Amino acid sequence: MKTFQQFNEDIEQRRIDAGQRTLELQTAAKERAQAYRDAQIQKRDEKRERDKLKQEIKTELNTTA
């Protein structure tokens, strides 16, 4: 049987562990969100580059035709 002090120490350790897990989960969520934003920015930039290239090709075809 645990003593009252051992019981309190167990509870305190669980609180510390829970706090650490919370921090880890928050950090992981922030990293995922940043990775998502970075991917969206990259996709947007790639689309702009493709659109620019398409426009340049169209302009070139119109001037040579």
Number of C-alpha atoms within 10 A of each C-alpha: 5 8 8 9 9 11 12 12 12 13 12 12 12 12 12 12 12 12 12 12 12 12 12 12 12 12 12 12 12 12 12 12 12 12 12 12 12 12 12 12 12 12 12 12 12 12 12 12 12 12 12 12 12 12 12 12 12 11 11 11 10 9 8 6 5
